[in-house]
Amino acid sequence: MSEEVNNKPERKGFIARYKEEFNVIKERDPAIKSIWEVLLYPSFKVMIKYRKAHKLYLKGHYFRARRISQKAARKTGIEIHPGATIGKGFFIDHGSGVVIGETTIIGDNVTLYQGVTLGGTGKECGKRHPTIGNNVMISVGAKVLGSFTVGDNSKIGAGSVVIEEVPPNCTVVGVPGRIVKQDNVKVPPRETMDQIHLPDPVKDDINVLKHENSELVSRLLELEDKVRELQKGK
């Protein structure tokens, strides 16, 4: 019975929805100097339209729902399919180029940045798009493609392409995305918005190769010296 209750969409009035989206942006974006700026945000506009379209979609009014979502996409540059399920505290910073697929499920307090795609691979049926856990941050230009889960409190680095499951409390970077940090500890609120201090496994690998190359060159020079000495001895 509890599962049935949890799966039902929460009923909210028009004013309550406005207040919720308003507060999320006001609290999450440090660039806001005036509360009235929130009304200009693409994220604010698109989420109000999404909530309306999602209700219509759940009632089977698919054309009307898509019409609302496509109008919002043209005006904001953010395309959210009305079939997607999005939790509380969802925030899109800037937002241009964000795409969220039909069967995407997004938990609470998730932050996306511009250019993020939550899409499919084109090879799946049914549930084709990712499930994003609570308190997840997905940075600029990241692509999460396929029907798998990104665990709670995880961070996806800028430009990453994630194509497989991500456990909770992980940091993922690279193409394809690789887990470079997993501490099983909830990410503190200040660290959640940090897109700078991410590990760089490619740079680390290059540094290792440089070190090994230097050792090989040194060893080769030593061998050449020994050969010369042997030749002189003859």
KOLROFI-778034 format. One record per atom (N, C-alpha, C, O): x, y, z; residue in three letters. Coordinates in steps of 0.2 Angstrom, whole numbers, padded with zeros to 4 digits, always signed. Each point is the difference from the previous one (the first is absolute). Layout:
<nodes>
XYZALA
...
</nodes>
This chain:
<nodes>
+0004-0006+0000MET
-0004+0006+0000MET
+0004+0006+0000MET
-0001+0005-0003MET
+0007-0005+0007SER
+0004+0006+0000SER
+0003+0002-0006SER
+0001+0005-0002SER
+0001-0011-0002GLU
+0003+0002-0007GLU
-0005+0003-0005GLU
+0002+0004-0004GLU
-0009-0006+0005GLU
-0005+0003-0004GLU
+0000+0007+0001GLU
-0001+0005-0004GLU
+0001-0003+0011VAL
-0001+0007+0002VAL
+0006+0004-0003VAL
-0001+0006-0002VAL
+0007-0009+0003ASN
+0006+0004-0002ASN
+0001+0001-0008ASN
+0003+0005-0002ASN
-0007-0009-0002ASN
+0001+0000-0007ASN
-0005+0005-0003ASN
+0000+0002-0006ASN
-0005+0000+0010LYS
-0005+0005-0002LYS
+0003+0007+0000LYS
+0004+0002+0004LYS
-0005+0002-0009PRO
+0002+0007-0001PRO
-0003+0004+0006PRO
-0005+0000+0002PRO
+0010+0004+0001GLU
-0002+0005+0005GLU
-0005+0005-0002GLU
+0002+0004-0005GLU
-0007-0003+0007ARG
-0005+0005-0002ARG
+0002+0007+0003ARG
+0000+0001+0006ARG
+0001+0004-0010LYS
+0002+0007+0003LYS
-0004+0005-0004LYS
-0001-0001-0006LYS
+0000+0006+0009GLY
-0004+0006-0003GLY
+0005+0004-0004GLY
+0006-0001+0000GLY
-0009+0005-0004PHE
+0004+0005-0005PHE
+0005+0004+0004PHE
+0006+0000-0002PHE
-0008+0003+0007ILE
+0005+0004+0005ILE
+0005-0004+0003ILE
+0006+0002+0000ILE
-0008-0008+0002ALA
+0005-0004+0004ALA
+0006-0002-0005ALA
+0005+0000+0002ALA
-0007-0002-0008ARG
+0005-0002-0005ARG
+0005+0006-0002ARG
+0006-0001+0000ARG
-0009+0007+0000TYR
+0004+0006-0002TYR
+0005+0001+0006TYR
+0006+0001-0001TYR
-0009-0002+0007LYS
+0004+0002+0006LYS
+0006-0005+0001LYS
+0006+0002+0001LYS
-0007-0008-0003GLU
+0005-0006+0001GLU
+0005+0002-0005GLU
+0006-0001+0002GLU
-0007+0002-0009GLU
+0005+0001-0005GLU
+0003+0006+0002GLU
+0006+0001-0002GLU
-0009+0004+0004PHE
+0003+0007+0002PHE
+0005-0001+0005PHE
+0006+0003-0001PHE
-0007-0007+0006ASN
+0004+0000+0006ASN
+0006-0005-0002ASN
+0006+0002+0003ASN
-0007-0007-0007VAL
+0006-0004-0002VAL
+0005+0004-0004VAL
+0006+0000+0002VAL
-0008+0005-0006ILE
+0005+0004-0004ILE
+0003+0005+0004ILE
+0006+0001+0000ILE
-0010+0002+0005LYS
+0003+0005+0004LYS
+0005-0002+0005LYS
+0005+0003+0001LYS
-0006-0009+0001GLU
+0005-0003+0005GLU
+0006-0003-0003GLU
+0005+0000+0003GLU
-0006-0002-0010ARG
+0006-0004-0003ARG
+0004+0004-0004ARG
+0006-0002-0001ARG
-0008+0008-0001ASP
+0004+0004-0005ASP
+0003+0006+0004ASP
-0004+0005+0002ASP
+0011-0005-0001PRO
+0003+0006+0004PRO
+0000+0006-0004PRO
+0001+0006+0002PRO
-0003-0006-0009ALA
+0001+0006-0004ALA
-0006+0004+0000ALA
+0000+0006-0002ALA
-0006-0008+0006ILE
-0006+0004+0000ILE
+0001+0006+0005ILE
+0002-0001+0006ILE
-0003+0007-0008LYS
+0000+0006+0004LYS
-0006+0002+0002LYS
-0001+0004+0005LYS
-0005-0005-0009SER
-0006+0002+0002SER
-0005-0006-0001SER
+0001-0004-0005SER
-0006+0003+0009ILE
-0004-0006+0000ILE
-0004+0000-0007ILE
-0003-0005-0002ILE
+0002+0011-0001TRP
-0004+0001-0006TRP
+0004-0003-0006TRP
-0003-0002-0005TRP
+0009+0001+0006GLU
+0004-0003-0006GLU
-0002-0007-0001GLU
+0001-0003-0005GLU
-0003-0001+0010VAL
-0003-0007+0000VAL
-0005+0000-0006VAL
+0000-0005-0004VAL
-0004+0010+0003LEU
-0005-0001-0005LEU
+0002+0000-0007LEU
-0003-0002-0004LEU
+0010+0004+0003LEU
+0003+0001-0006LEU
+0003-0007-0002LEU
+0002-0001-0006LEU
-0001-0003+0011TYR
+0004-0006-0001TYR
-0003-0005-0005TYR
-0006-0002+0001TYR
+0009-0001-0006PRO
-0003-0005-0004PRO
-0002-0006+0004PRO
-0005-0003-0001PRO
+0009+0001+0006SER
-0001-0006+0004SER
-0007+0001+0004SER
-0004-0005+0000SER
+0002+0011+0002PHE
-0006+0002+0003PHE
-0006-0001-0004PHE
-0005-0004+0001PHE
+0006+0007-0007LYS
-0005-0001-0005LYS
-0002-0007-0003LYS
-0005-0002+0000LYS
+0011-0002-0001VAL
-0001-0006-0003VAL
-0003-0005+0005VAL
-0004-0005-0002VAL
+0006+0006+0009MET
-0003-0005+0005MET
-0007+0001+0001MET
-0004-0005+0001MET
+0002+0011-0001ILE
-0007+0002+0001ILE
-0004-0004-0006ILE
-0006-0003+0001ILE
+0008+0004-0007LYS
-0003-0003-0006LYS
+0001-0008+0000LYS
-0005-0003-0001LYS
+0010+0001+0004TYR
+0001-0008+0000TYR
-0005-0003+0005TYR
-0003-0005-0002TYR
+0002+0009+0008ARG
-0005-0003+0005ARG
-0007-0001-0003ARG
-0003-0004+0001ARG
+0002+0009-0005LYS
-0007+0000-0003LYS
-0001-0005-0005LYS
-0004-0004-0001LYS
+0010+0004-0004ALA
+0000-0005-0005ALA
+0000-0008+0003ALA
-0003-0004-0003ALA
+0007+0004+0008HIS
+0000-0007+0003HIS
-0007-0003+0003HIS
-0001-0006-0001HIS
-0003+0011+0004LYS
-0006-0002+0002LYS
-0005-0002-0006LYS
-0003-0005+0000LYS
+0004+0008-0005LEU
-0004-0002-0006LEU
+0002-0006-0003LEU
-0004-0004-0002LEU
+0011+0003+0002TYR
+0003-0007-0003TYR
-0003-0005+0004TYR
-0002-0006-0002TYR
+0002+0006+0009LEU
-0002-0005+0004LEU
-0008-0002-0001LEU
-0002-0005+0001LEU
-0001+0010-0003LYS
-0008-0001-0001LYS
-0001-0002-0008LYS
-0005-0002-0002LYS
+0011+0001-0001GLY
-0001-0003-0007GLY
-0001+0005-0006GLY
-0001-0001-0005GLY
+0002+0008+0007HIS
-0001+0005-0005HIS
+0007+0002-0003HIS
+0003+0005+0002HIS
-0001-0010-0006TYR
+0007+0000-0002TYR
+0002+0006-0005TYR
+0005+0003+0001TYR
-0010-0002-0005PHE
+0001+0006-0005PHE
+0000+0007+0004PHE
+0005+0004-0002PHE
-0009-0003+0006ARG
+0000+0006+0004ARG
+0006+0001+0004ARG
+0003+0005+0000ARG
-0001-0011+0003ALA
+0006+0001+0004ALA
+0006+0001-0004ALA
+0004+0004+0002ALA
-0003-0007-0008ARG
+0006+0001-0004ARG
-0001+0007-0003ARG
+0006+0003-0001ARG
-0011+0000+0000ARG
-0001+0007-0003ARG
+0003+0005+0005ARG
+0003+0004-0002ARG
-0005-0005+0008ILE
+0002+0004+0006ILE
+0008+0000+0000ILE
+0003+0005+0001ILE
-0001-0012-0001SER
+0008-0001+0001SER
+0004+0003-0005SER
+0005+0003+0001SER
-0008-0004-0008GLN
+0004+0003-0005GLN
+0000+0007-0001GLN
+0005+0003-0002GLN
-0011+0001+0004LYS
+0000+0007+0001LYS
+0005+0002+0005LYS
+0004+0005-0001LYS
-0003-0008+0006ALA
+0004+0002+0006ALA
+0008-0001-0003ALA
+0004+0004+0002ALA
-0003-0010-0006ALA
+0007-0001-0002ALA
+0002+0006-0005ALA
+0006+0002+0000ALA
-0011+0000-0004ARG
+0002+0005-0005ARG
+0002+0007+0004ARG
+0004+0004-0003ARG
-0008-0003+0008LYS
+0001+0006+0004LYS
+0006+0000+0004LYS
+0003+0006+0001LYS
-0001-0012+0002THR
+0005+0000+0005THR
+0006-0003-0002THR
+0006+0000+0003THR
-0006-0005-0008GLY
+0006-0004-0002GLY
+0001-0006+0004GLY
+0005-0003+0000GLY
-0010+0002+0004ILE
+0000-0006+0005ILE
-0006-0005-0002ILE
-0006+0002+0000ILE
+0008-0008-0002GLU
-0005-0005-0003GLU
-0001-0005+0006GLU
+0004-0004+0001GLU
-0010+0004+0002ILE
-0002-0005+0005ILE
-0006-0004-0003ILE
-0005+0003-0001ILE
+0006-0009+0000HIS
-0006-0004-0002HIS
-0005+0000+0005HIS
+0002-0001+0006HIS
-0009+0002-0007PRO
-0005+0000+0005PRO
+0000-0007+0004PRO
-0003+0000+0005PRO
+0005-0005-0008GLY
+0000-0007+0003GLY
+0005-0001+0005GLY
+0000-0004+0004GLY
+0005+0008-0003ALA
+0005+0000+0005ALA
-0002+0001+0006ALA
-0005+0004+0001ALA
+0008-0007+0004THR
-0002+0001+0007THR
+0005+0003+0004THR
+0006-0002+0000THR
-0008+0008+0003ILE
+0005+0004+0003ILE
-0002+0002+0007ILE
-0006+0002+0002ILE
+0011-0003+0003GLY
-0002+0001+0007GLY
+0000+0007+0002GLY
+0001+0005-0004GLY
+0000-0004+0011LYS
+0000+0007+0003LYS
+0007+0003-0001LYS
+0005-0004+0000LYS
-0005+0010+0001GLY
+0007+0004+0000GLY
+0004-0001-0006GLY
+0006+0000+0000GLY
-0009-0001-0006PHE
+0004-0001-0006PHE
+0002+0007-0003PHE
-0004+0005+0000PHE
+0010-0004-0002PHE
+0003+0006-0002PHE
+0004+0000-0006PHE
+0004-0005+0000PHE
-0005+0009-0005ILE
+0004+0000-0006ILE
+0003+0007+0000ILE
-0003+0005-0001ILE
+0010-0005+0001ASP
+0003+0006+0000ASP
+0002+0002-0007ASP
+0002-0004-0004ASP
-0004+0010+0002HIS
+0000+0003-0007HIS
-0005-0005-0004HIS
-0006+0002-0001HIS
+0008-0007-0002GLY
-0005-0005-0002GLY
+0000-0001-0008GLY
-0002-0005-0002GLY
+0005+0009-0002SER
+0000+0000-0007SER
+0003-0007-0002SER
+0005-0002+0002SER
-0009-0002-0006GLY
+0002-0006-0003GLY
-0001-0006+0004GLY
+0002-0005-0002GLY
-0006+0006+0008VAL
-0001-0006+0004VAL
-0006-0004-0003VAL
-0005+0003-0002VAL
+0006-0010+0002VAL
-0005-0004-0003VAL
-0001-0006+0005VAL
+0004-0003+0002VAL
-0011+0002+0000ILE
-0002-0005+0004ILE
-0005-0005-0003ILE
-0005+0003-0002ILE
+0007-0009+0001GLY
-0004-0005-0003GLY
-0006-0002+0003GLY
-0001+0001+0006GLY
-0004-0004-0009GLU
-0006-0002+0002GLU
+0000-0005+0006GLU
-0004+0002+0005GLU
+0008-0007-0005THR
+0000-0004+0006THR
+0005+0001+0006THR
+0001-0004+0004THR
+0001+0010-0005THR
+0005+0002+0005THR
-0003+0001+0007THR
-0006+0003+0000THR
+0009-0005+0005ILE
-0003+0001+0007ILE
+0006+0004+0004ILE
+0006-0003+0000ILE
-0008+0008+0003ILE
+0005+0004+0004ILE
-0003+0001+0007ILE
-0006+0002+0001ILE
+0011-0003+0004GLY
-0002+0000+0007GLY
+0000+0008+0002GLY
-0001+0004-0004GLY
+0002-0004+0011ASP
-0001+0007+0003ASP
+0007+0004+0000ASP
+0005-0004+0000ASP
-0005+0010+0000ASN
+0005+0005+0000ASN
+0006-0002-0005ASN
+0006+0000+0002ASN
-0008-0001-0008VAL
+0005-0001-0005VAL
+0001+0006-0004VAL
-0004+0005-0001VAL
+0011-0004-0001THR
+0002+0006-0003THR
+0003-0002-0007THR
+0004-0004+0000THR
-0007+0008-0005LEU
+0003-0001-0007LEU
+0003+0006-0002LEU
-0003+0006+0001LEU
+0008-0006-0006TYR
+0003+0006-0003TYR
-0001+0000-0007TYR
-0003-0005-0003TYR
+0004+0010-0001GLN
-0001+0001-0007GLN
+0003-0006-0004GLN
+0005-0002+0001GLN
-0009+0000-0006GLY
+0002-0005-0005GLY
+0000-0007+0003GLY
+0002-0005-0004GLY
-0005+0004+0009VAL
-0001-0007+0003VAL
-0005-0004-0004VAL
-0005+0003-0001VAL
+0006-0009-0001THR
-0005-0005-0003THR
-0001-0006+0004THR
+0005-0003+0002THR
-0011+0002+0000LEU
-0002-0006+0003LEU
-0004-0004-0005LEU
-0006+0001+0000LEU
+0009-0005-0004GLY
-0003-0003-0006GLY
+0001-0007+0000GLY
+0002-0004+0005GLY
-0004+0001-0011GLY
+0001-0007-0001GLY
+0005-0002-0005GLY
+0003+0005-0003GLY
-0002-0011+0002THR
+0005-0002-0005THR
-0003-0002-0007THR
+0004-0001-0005THR
-0010+0000+0005GLY
-0004-0002-0006GLY
+0000-0007-0001GLY
-0003-0003-0005GLY
+0005-0001+0010LYS
+0000-0007+0000LYS
-0004-0004+0005LYS
-0001-0006+0000LYS
-0003+0011+0004GLU
-0004-0003+0005GLU
-0007+0001-0001GLU
-0002+0004-0004GLU
-0002-0008+0007CYS
-0008+0001+0000CYS
-0002+0001+0007CYS
+0003-0002+0005CYS
-0009+0005-0005GLY
-0003+0001+0007GLY
+0004+0005+0004GLY
+0000+0006-0003GLY
+0003-0007+0008LYS
+0004+0004+0004LYS
+0006+0002-0004LYS
+0005-0004+0001LYS
-0004+0009-0004ARG
+0005+0002-0005ARG
+0005+0005+0003ARG
+0006+0000-0002ARG
-0008+0003+0007HIS
+0004+0006+0003HIS
+0002-0001+0007HIS
-0002-0005+0003HIS
+0007+0009-0001PRO
+0003-0002+0007PRO
-0004+0002+0006PRO
-0005+0004-0001PRO
+0006-0007+0007THR
-0003+0002+0006THR
+0005+0003+0004THR
+0006-0002+0001THR
-0007+0009+0001ILE
+0005+0004+0004ILE
-0002+0000+0007ILE
-0006+0002+0002ILE
+0010-0004+0003GLY
-0001+0000+0007GLY
-0001+0007+0003GLY
+0000+0005-0004GLY
-0001-0005+0010ASN
+0000+0006+0004ASN
+0007+0004+0001ASN
+0005-0003+0000ASN
-0005+0009+0000ASN
+0006+0005+0002ASN
+0005-0002-0006ASN
+0006+0001+0002ASN
-0008-0002-0008VAL
+0005-0001-0005VAL
+0002+0007-0004VAL
-0005+0004-0001VAL
+0011-0003-0001MET
+0002+0006-0004MET
+0003-0003-0006MET
+0004-0004+0000MET
-0007+0007-0006ILE
+0003-0002-0007ILE
+0002+0006-0003ILE
-0004+0005-0001ILE
+0010-0004+0000SER
+0004+0006-0002SER
-0001+0001-0008SER
-0003-0004-0004SER
+0006+0010+0002VAL
-0001+0002-0007VAL
+0001-0005-0005VAL
+0006-0003+0000VAL
-0010+0002-0005GLY
+0001-0004-0006GLY
+0000-0007+0001GLY
+0002-0004-0004GLY
-0003+0002+0010ALA
+0000-0008+0002ALA
-0006-0003-0004ALA
-0005+0003+0000ALA
+0006-0009-0002LYS
-0005-0004-0003LYS
+0000-0007+0004LYS
+0004-0004+0001LYS
-0010+0003+0001VAL
-0002-0007+0004VAL
-0005-0003-0005VAL
-0006+0002+0000VAL
+0008-0008-0003LEU
-0003-0003-0005LEU
-0002-0007+0002LEU
+0005-0004+0000LEU
-0011+0002+0000GLY
-0002-0007+0001GLY
-0004-0001+0006GLY
-0001+0005+0004GLY
-0002-0011-0003SER
-0005-0002+0006SER
+0004-0003+0005SER
+0001-0006+0001SER
+0002+0011+0004PHE
+0004-0003+0005PHE
-0001+0006+0006PHE
-0003+0005-0001PHE
+0006-0006+0007THR
-0001+0004+0005THR
+0007+0004+0002THR
+0005-0003+0000THR
-0006+0009+0001VAL
+0006+0004+0003VAL
-0002+0001+0007VAL
-0005+0003+0002VAL
+0009-0006+0003GLY
-0002+0000+0007GLY
+0000+0006+0003GLY
+0003+0005-0002GLY
-0006-0005+0008ASP
-0001+0006+0004ASP
+0007+0004+0002ASP
+0005-0004+0000ASP
-0005+0010+0000ASN
+0006+0004+0002ASN
+0006+0000-0005ASN
+0005+0002+0002ASN
-0006-0004-0008SER
+0005-0001-0004SER
+0001+0007-0004SER
-0005+0004-0001SER
+0011-0004-0002LYS
+0001+0006-0005LYS
+0003-0002-0006LYS
+0004-0005-0001LYS
-0007+0008-0005ILE
+0003-0002-0006ILE
+0004+0006-0003ILE
-0003+0006+0000ILE
+0009-0007-0002GLY
+0004+0006-0002GLY
-0002+0003-0007GLY
-0003-0004-0004GLY
+0005+0010+0003ALA
-0001+0003-0006ALA
+0002-0004-0006ALA
+0006-0002+0000ALA
-0010+0002-0005GLY
+0002-0004-0006GLY
+0000-0007+0000GLY
+0002-0003-0005GLY
-0003+0000+0010SER
+0000-0007+0001SER
-0006-0004-0004SER
-0005+0003-0001SER
+0006-0009-0001VAL
-0005-0004-0003VAL
-0001-0006+0004VAL
+0005-0005+0000VAL
-0010+0004+0003VAL
-0001-0005+0005VAL
-0005-0005-0004VAL
-0005+0001-0002VAL
+0007-0008+0002ILE
-0004-0005-0004ILE
-0001-0006+0004ILE
-0002-0005-0002ILE
+0004+0005+0009GLU
-0001-0005+0004GLU
-0002+0002+0007GLU
+0002+0006+0002GLU
-0004-0011+0002GLU
-0002+0001+0007GLU
+0005+0004+0004GLU
+0006-0001+0000GLU
-0008+0006+0004VAL
+0004+0004+0005VAL
-0003-0001+0007VAL
-0005+0001+0002VAL
+0009-0004+0002PRO
-0002-0002+0007PRO
+0000+0007+0004PRO
+0002+0005-0002PRO
-0006-0005+0008PRO
+0000+0006+0004PRO
+0007+0003+0002PRO
+0005-0004+0000PRO
-0005+0010+0001ASN
+0006+0004+0003ASN
+0006-0001-0004ASN
+0005+0000+0002ASN
-0006+0001-0009CYS
+0005-0001-0005CYS
+0002+0007-0003CYS
-0005+0004-0001CYS
+0011-0003-0002THR
+0001+0005-0004THR
+0002-0003-0007THR
+0005-0005+0000THR
-0008+0007-0005VAL
+0002-0003-0007VAL
+0002+0005-0005VAL
-0003+0005+0000VAL
+0009-0006-0003VAL
+0002+0004-0005VAL
+0003-0004-0007VAL
+0001-0006+0001VAL
-0001+0010-0006GLY
+0003-0003-0006GLY
-0005-0003-0005GLY
-0006+0000+0001GLY
+0009-0002-0007VAL
-0004-0003-0005VAL
+0004-0007-0002VAL
+0005+0000-0003VAL
-0008-0005+0004PRO
-0007-0001+0004PRO
+0001+0001+0007PRO
+0006+0000+0002PRO
-0011+0002+0001GLY
+0001+0002+0007GLY
+0003-0006+0005GLY
-0002-0006-0001GLY
+0006+0008+0005ARG
+0003-0004+0005ARG
+0000+0002+0007ARG
+0000+0006+0001ARG
-0002-0011+0003ILE
+0000+0002+0007ILE
+0007+0001+0003ILE
+0004-0004+0000ILE
-0003+0011+0003VAL
+0007+0001+0002VAL
+0000+0002+0008VAL
+0005+0001+0003VAL
-0011-0001+0000LYS
-0001+0001+0007LYS
-0006-0004+0002LYS
-0006+0001-0002LYS
+0007-0004+0008GLN
-0006-0004+0003GLN
+0001+0000+0008GLN
+0005-0004+0001GLN
-0008+0008+0003ASP
+0002-0001+0007ASP
-0006-0002+0004ASP
+0001+0000+0006ASP
-0007-0001-0009ASN
-0006-0002+0004ASN
-0002+0004+0005ASN
-0003-0002+0005ASN
+0005+0009-0005VAL
-0002+0005+0004VAL
-0004+0005-0003VAL
+0002+0002-0006VAL
-0007+0000+0009LYS
-0005+0005-0004LYS
+0004+0007-0001LYS
+0004+0002+0004LYS
-0004+0000-0010VAL
+0003+0006-0002VAL
-0002+0006+0004VAL
-0006+0001+0000VAL
+0010+0003+0003PRO
-0002+0006+0004PRO
-0003+0005-0005PRO
+0002+0000-0006PRO
-0007+0004+0008PRO
-0003+0005-0004PRO
+0004+0005-0004PRO
-0001+0001-0006PRO
+0007+0001+0009ARG
+0004+0005-0004ARG
+0004-0004-0005ARG
+0001+0003-0006ARG
+0001-0009+0007GLU
+0003-0004-0005GLU
-0004-0002-0006GLU
+0002-0001-0006GLU
-0009+0001+0007THR
-0004-0002-0005THR
+0000+0004-0006THR
-0001-0002-0006THR
+0002+0009+0007MET
+0000+0005-0006MET
+0007+0001-0003MET
+0001+0004-0004MET
+0004-0008+0007ASP
+0007+0001-0002ASP
+0002-0004-0007ASP
+0000-0006+0000ASP
+0001+0010-0005GLN
+0001-0003-0006GLN
+0008+0000-0002GLN
+0002-0002-0006GLN
+0002+0005+0010ILE
+0007+0001-0001ILE
+0004-0005+0002ILE
+0005-0003-0003ILE
-0006+0001+0010HIS
+0005-0005+0003HIS
-0002-0007-0001HIS
-0002-0004+0004HIS
+0003+0002-0011LEU
-0002-0007-0002LEU
+0007-0003-0002LEU
+0004+0003-0003LEU
-0003-0010+0005PRO
+0006-0003-0002PRO
+0000+0000-0008PRO
-0005+0000-0004PRO
+0011-0001+0001ASP
+0001+0000-0007ASP
+0004-0007-0001ASP
+0007+0001-0001ASP
-0010-0006-0001PRO
+0004-0007-0001PRO
+0004+0000-0006PRO
+0005-0003+0000PRO
-0007+0007-0005VAL
+0004+0000-0006VAL
+0006+0004+0001VAL
+0006-0002-0002VAL
-0006+0007+0006LYS
+0006+0004+0001LYS
+0005-0004+0005LYS
+0006+0000-0001LYS
-0009-0004+0005ASP
+0004-0005+0005ASP
+0003-0005-0005ASP
+0006-0001+0002ASP
-0009-0002-0006ASP
+0003-0005-0005ASP
+0005+0003-0004ASP
+0006-0003-0001ASP
-0006+0009-0001ILE
+0005+0003-0004ILE
+0006+0001+0004ILE
+0006+0000-0002ILE
-0007+0003+0008ASN
+0006+0001+0005ASN
+0003-0007+0001ASN
+0007+0000+0000ASN
-0010-0005+0001VAL
+0003-0007+0001VAL
+0004-0002-0006VAL
+0006-0002+0000VAL
-0009+0003-0006LEU
+0004-0001-0006LEU
+0006+0004-0001LEU
+0005-0003-0002LEU
-0005+0009+0004LYS
+0006+0005-0001LYS
+0005-0003+0005LYS
+0006+0000-0002LYS
-0008-0002+0008HIS
+0005-0003+0005HIS
+0003-0006-0003HIS
+0006-0001+0001HIS
-0010-0004-0003GLU
+0003-0006-0003GLU
+0004+0001-0006GLU
+0005-0003-0001GLU
-0007+0008-0003ASN
+0005+0002-0006ASN
+0006+0002+0002ASN
+0005-0001-0003ASN
-0005+0006+0008SER
+0007+0002+0003SER
+0004-0005+0002SER
+0006+0000-0001SER
-0009-0005+0005GLU
+0004-0006+0003GLU
+0003-0004-0006GLU
+0006-0002+0000GLU
-0010+0001-0005LEU
+0002-0004-0006LEU
+0006+0004-0004LEU
+0005-0004-0002LEU
-0005+0010+0001VAL
+0005+0004-0003VAL
+0006+0000+0004VAL
+0006-0001-0003VAL
-0006+0001+0010SER
+0006+0000+0004SER
+0003-0007+0000SER
+0006+0000-0001SER
-0010-0005+0001ARG
+0002-0007-0001ARG
+0004-0001-0006ARG
+0005-0003-0001ARG
-0008+0006-0005LEU
+0003-0001-0007LEU
+0006+0003+0000LEU
+0005-0002-0003LEU
-0004+0008+0006LEU
+0006+0004+0000LEU
+0006-0004+0004LEU
+0006+0000-0003LEU
-0008-0003+0008GLU
+0004-0004+0004GLU
+0003-0006-0004GLU
+0006-0002+0000GLU
-0011-0001-0004LEU
+0002-0006-0004LEU
+0005+0002-0005LEU
+0005-0004-0002LEU
-0006+0010-0001GLU
+0004+0002-0006GLU
+0007+0002+0003GLU
+0005-0002-0004GLU
-0005+0004+0010ASP
+0007+0002+0003ASP
+0004-0007+0001ASP
+0006+0000-0001ASP
-0010-0005+0003LYS
+0004-0006+0002LYS
+0002-0004-0007LYS
+0005-0002+0000LYS
-0009+0003-0005VAL
+0002-0003-0007VAL
+0006+0004-0002VAL
+0005-0004-0003VAL
-0004+0010+0003ARG
+0005+0004-0002ARG
+0007-0002+0004ARG
+0005-0001-0003ARG
-0006+0000+0010GLU
+0005-0002+0004GLU
+0003-0007-0002GLU
+0006-0001-0001GLU
-0011-0004-0001LEU
+0002-0006-0002LEU
+0004+0000-0007LEU
+0005-0004-0001LEU
-0008+0008-0003GLN
+0003+0001-0007GLN
+0008+0003+0001GLN
+0004-0002-0004GLN
-0003+0006+0008LYS
+0006+0003+0002LYS
+0005-0005+0002LYS
+0006+0000-0001LYS
-0009-0004+0006GLY
+0004-0006+0003GLY
+0003-0005-0005GLY
+0005-0003+0001GLY
-0009+0002-0007LYS
+0002-0004-0005LYS
+0006+0002-0004LYS
+0003-0003-0004LYS
</nodes>
